[in-house]
Amino acid sequence: MSKLRFPRAVYSVTSQGLVSACNFLLCLALLYFADARHYVAFLLFLNIVQLLTGLQNALFISPVGVLVPRMEPIDVARAEKLAYRLAMLVALAGLPFIAVFLTEPPHYDATALGVVGATFVGTILLLQREIARNACLVRSDLTVLVKYDAIYFAMAMVLTVAAVWLHQLSFVLAVVAFALPAFLSRLSRPQWPAARQVVPEKAVKAFDPTFRDEVRQVVKWSVPGVVVTWLFSNGYWFILERTQDTATVANMGAARLLFAPVGLLIQGWLMQLRPLSVSMAHDGRIADLRSRVMRHSALGAIGVGLVTAVGYVLLEFFPQYLPKSMRVPGVVDYVFVWGVYFAVFWFRSGISTLLQAKAAGFRTVFFANVAVCAVFYVLFAASLGNVAPPLSLATLIVAELLMIYLLNRRLND
C-alpha cells in the first residue's frame, strides 16, 4: 500500500475524472467533428462496455471489496490473478451484442467486419484496464492508480487530436483512441510472486468453505443485479436507437453530456464510499454512515441544480459555441429532465451503497431493481410515440423515485 499525501477522496475523484474526461472529450469531439450517426454508435458502444465492465466487476470487485477486510494478502493476489482471465470471457459474451447493434444502418454496413473487429479488441483492452484499476483500489495503491490514469488520458487525447487534425475522426477511430491506451494494463499488470506458485483453480478451492460460500452469496446477487441495473439505467438507449431517428437520439445524448461532471462526481464519491461503508458497517456505525450519505447526497443534488442552470444559460445565450446537436429547439427540455434525474439518482446510489455494505444487501437491491426495472419499461414503452420524447425520458425519474422508496423501507426495517 502506497503512502497517501492527500485524502482518499481526492485520489478517487481525480482518477475517475481522468477516465471520464476521455469519455466526455471523445463524445464532444464526435459531436463537433463527425456525423451524428458516429456519435450515436459510440454512445451505444460505451453502454455495451459499461454492461460488460459491470459484469466483470460483479465477479471480482464486488466479492473482494466486501470481504477484503477478512482476506489474507495471498487470497487477494489469487483473486486478482483470476480476474485478468475474465476480460476475454466477458468480451466474448458481449461480441453478439456488438455485432447486432453496431454494424447495421444507420451506423455501418460495408465495413461491418472492421467495426466488429475494432470494437471487440477495444472491449478486451478496456476490460483489462478496469481489472488493473480495481486491483489498485483493492490494494489501496491510489497514487499508482492516478499515475496510470493520467498516462492513459494523455495517450487517448493525443490520438483524438491527431484524428481531428487529419479530419478522419469517426466511430472506429474514436474506439481506437479510447481503447488503445488501455494496452498499458498489459504492460503494468502487477505480479505477485506468491500467487504465481499457485494454480488459480486450486487457489479458489483452497478458500475456507464458509468464506467461499460468502463469495458465492455476493456474486449470486451482484451479477444479475448488474444486468438489471444496466437495463434500468442504460438499456433504453438501444430501444431509442431503434424507435427514434438518429438526430433525436443524438440530441438526447448531447443534453446528457452536459452532466458528465455530475456522473464523474457520483462515481468518484461511490468509489470512496464503498470501502468506507463496509468499514463503518463492520464497526456498527450504521447511523453515522446513513447521516453522512444523506448529507453528501443533498449537497450533490444542489450541485446538479447548478449544472442544470449552467446548461440552460449556455443553450439560451451562447448556442453558437455548442455542437449542432445542441442547437435545436427542445434540447433545453432534455437538460431539465436529465437534471432532475441525476439529482434523484445521486440519492438512490447512496442508499444502494448503504444496503450493499453487507453481503445480504445485494439481494435486497437486486429485487428492488427487478421490480422497478419492470415498472420503468412498462411506462417507457407506453410513452414512446404517445408523448413527447422528453416525457418518455421522464419515466426514468418516476422509476428512480420508486427505487428510493423501496430501498428506504428496507433501511428502516
N, C-alpha and C positions, 0 to 999 in steps of 0.2 A: 504494500500500500504506500503510495507516494504522499509526502507531507503536503498539506494544503495551505497555501498562503492566503486564500480568500474563503468566504463561506461556501458551502456546497452548492447553494442555490445559484451563486454566480457562475460556477463551472457548468451546472446543468443548463441554465438558460443560454450561456454562451455557446455551448456545444450544440444544443438543439437549434439555436439561432443560425449557426453556420450551415447546418444541413437544410433547415427550412428556407434560408436565403437562396440556396441553389434552386430549390423548387420554385420560389417566388420569382426570381430573376429570369429563369428559363421560361416560365409561363408568360412573364411580361414581354420578353424578347419575341416569343411566338406571336403574341397579340399585336406587337408593333411591326414586326418584320416578316411575318408569314401569313398565309391564308388562314381563315377561321377553322377550316377543317383540320389543319395541322395542330392547332391548339386543342380542339376537341379530342383528337386522337391521343394527344399527350395527356390530357386530363383523364381519359379512360385508362391509359397506361399507368398513371400514378395511382389510380384507385385499385387496379389489379395488384400492383406491387404492395399497396397497403394491406390488402387482404392476405397475400402470401406472407408478408412480414409479420402480420398479426398471428397467423398460424404458427410460424416458426417461433415467435416469442412465447406463444402459449405452451409450446413443447419444451422451452428452455428457461426463459427468464421468469415466467410465472411460478413454476415449482421451485426453482433455485432461489428466486427473490424472496419468496415467502418462507422457505425452510433454511436459508443460508445461515441464520444465527445458530443452528444446531448441526451444521455440516462441518466436517473436517476439511482442511485445505485440499487434501488429496481427492476427496469426493467432489469438491468444486472443480478441480482440474479435470477429473474424469468427465464431468457433465459438460464442461466447456469443449473438450475434445470431441465428444459425441455430437455436440451442437453443429460443428462445422460440416458434418455429413448430412445435416438436414437440408442445407441450402439446395443441393442438387435435387433431392427428392421433392421438396416443396416446389421448386421451379418446374419440374416435370409435371407436377399436379396442375400447375397453372398454365401449361402450354396450350391445352384446348381452349381455354378462356382467351388467351392472347390471339390464337388463330381465328376464332369466331368474331371477336369484336374489333380487331384492328386491321383486318385485311379486306373488309367489304367496303363498297362505296358507301358514303362519300369520302372515305379516307384513302384507301388504296385499292388497286386491283391488279395492274400489270406487274407491280413489284411485290406481290404478296409474300413470296418466299423470302425475299430480302428483309421485309418488315418483320416476319416471324423470327428469322434468324437473329436479327439485331436485338429485338426485344427480349428474346429468350436468353441470349448471352448477357444482356444488360441486367435482366432479372436475377440471374445467378450471382453476378458481381454485387448487386445491391443487397441481396440476401446475406452474402458473406460479409459485406461491410457491416450489416446490422449485428451479425454474430460478434464481430470484433468489437463493436461499440458496447454491446451488452456485456461482453467479457470484462471490459474495462470498468463498467458500472458495478458488476458483481465484486470485482477485486478492489473497488473504490479508487482506481487509478484515474482520477478525474483530470489531472494535469496531462497525462498521456492522451486521454480521450480528446481534450480540447486541441492539443497539438495535431493529432491525427485528423480531426475535422477541419482544422484550419488549412492544412495541406490539401485535403480533398476539395475544399471550397475554392482555393486558388487555382487548382488544375481545371476544375469544372468551368470556372469563369474565363480562363484563357481559351478553352475550347469553344465556349459560347461566343466570345468576342471575335474569334477567328472566323466562325461560321457566319456571323453577321457582317463582318468586314468583307468577306468573299461573296456576299449576297447568296448564300447557299443554305440559310437556316431552314430546316424542315423538321418534321416529326422524327425521322430517323436520326438526323444529326443532333437533335435535342436529346434523344435517348443516349446517344454516344457520349455527349458532353456530360450528361447526368450520371451515367453508369461507369464509363471507362476509368475515371479516377478511383472508383471503388476497388480497382485491381490492387490498390495499396493494401487492402485487407489480406491479400495473399502474401505480400512481402512482409507485412508487420504481424503476421499470425504469431501469437505467443506460443512459446514452447515450455512444457512442464516436464522436466526430466523424470519425476516420479510417475507421471501419467503415461509416459512412453513405454514404461515397463509393464503396463497392464493392458491386456486385450479389452477393448471397450465393452463388448458384450459381457465378459466375465466381471468387468467392473460394476456394471449395473446389478448383476446378480449378487455381488458381494455386499450391496447395501443391506443394512438391517431390515428384516421383513416388515416391521412396524413402520419404519421410515419410508420404505418402498411403497407401502400402502398409502401413506400420506401424499407422496409424489403422484401416485395414480389418481388420488382424490382431487388434487388440484388440476391435473391435466384433464381429467374426466369432464370437468365443468368449464375450464378455461378455453379448451379447443372449440367445442360447439358454441361457447359464448362469443368467441371471436367472430365466427361465421354469422351469428345472429346480429351482433353489434354492427358488423360491416354491412349486412343487408339493410339495417336500420339507418346507418349513417352515410353509406356510400353507394349502395346498390341502385338507388333511384336514378343515378346518373345514366346508367345503361338503359333504363326504361325511357328516360327523357331523350336519349340519343336516338332511340327507335321510334318515338312518337312525336317529337318536335323537330323543327328544321334546325340545321346546323347553326344558323345565326342566333336563334333563341337560346340554344344550349350555351353558345359562346358568351352571350350576354349574361346569363346566369352565373357562369364560371368567372367571368371578368368581375362582376359585382362581388362575388365571394372572395376574390383575390385581394380586395381591399382589406379584408380581415385576416390576412396572413400573419400580421404581428400578433393578433389575438390567439390564433392557433399556436403560434410559437410559444407565447407565454403560458398557455394551458399545458402544452406538452412539457415545457421546462419545469413548470410547477409540479406536474404529476410525477416527473422523474425524481424530483426531490421529495415529494410527499410519500411515494410508495414505500421506500425503505424506512422513512420516519414513522409512518403509520404502523408498520409491522413492529417496530421497536417500541412505540408508545403503547400499542395494544398488548404486547408481551409484558410490559411493566404495569398493566392495568390502568393506564391513564386515558381511558376512552373518552371521558367527559372533556378533558383538556384538548384531546385530539379533535373532537367534534366542534368545539368552540373555535379552534384555530382554522379548521376547514371552512366553517361558515363565514368567519371574518374575512378570510382571504377571498372567498367566492364573491362576497359583497363588493369588495374592492375591485375584483376583476370585472364584475358587471358594470361598475361605474366607468372603468376603463373602456369597456365595449361601447358604452354610450358616447364617450368622447371620440372613439374611432368612427362611429356612425356619423357623428356631427361633422367630422373632417371629410368623410366621404361625400356627404351632402354638399358641403361647400365646394369641393373640387368639381362635382358634377354640375352644379348650378352656375358657378362663377369662373371656372377655369377648364372647361371641357376641351379646349383646343390642345391642351397638353396631355390628354388621355388617349389611349388606343381607340380605334374606330368602334370596337365592340362596346365601349362605354359611352360613346357619343350618340346614343339613340334614345328616343323617348321611352320611358318606362323603366330604365335601368335603376333610377333612384328608388323605385318601389322594391326592387330586389335588394338594394342596400339596406332599407329599413327592415325587411324580412330577415335578412342574414344577421343584422344587428341584434334583433330580439332573440333569434335562435342561439347565437353564441353566448348571450348573457345567461339564458336558461341552461345552455349546455355546460357552462362553467360550474354551476351549482350541481348539476347531475353528475359530472365527472368526479367532483369531490366526494359526493355521497357514495358513489360506487366504490371509490378507493377506500373509503371508511369501512364499508362492509367487507371488502376483499383483504383487509388487514389480517383476517383469519381465514383458514382454508375453507371453512363452511360457507363463507360469504360468497364464494364463486358460484355455488349452487343457487343462492338467493338471487344474485344479479342475473344469472342465466335465465331463470324462469321469468323474471320481470322483463328481461329483454325480449323473450319469446312472445309474451303477451302483448307488449307494446308494439313490437315489430308487426304483428298480425293486424293490430288496430290501425297502425300507420298505413300499411299497404292497402287496406280496405278504403280508408279515407283518400289516400293518394290516387288510387285507381278510379274512384268515383269522381274525383275532382278533375282529372285530365279530360280536356275537351268540353267540360261543362262550366268551368270558371276560368278566370284569367290565370296565366302561369304563376304570377306572384302568390295568388291564393292557394294554388296547388302546393307551392313550396311551404306555405304557412302551416300545412298539415304536419310538418316536422316539429313545429313549435308545440302544437297540441300534444303530439306523441311524447316530446321531452317532458312536458309538464305532468303528463300521466305517469311517466317513469319516476319522476321525483316523488310524486305522491305514493307510489307503491314502495319505493325504497325507504322513504321516511317512515312508513308504517312498520317496516322490519326493524329499523333502527330504534323505534320507540317500544318494541316488544321486550 
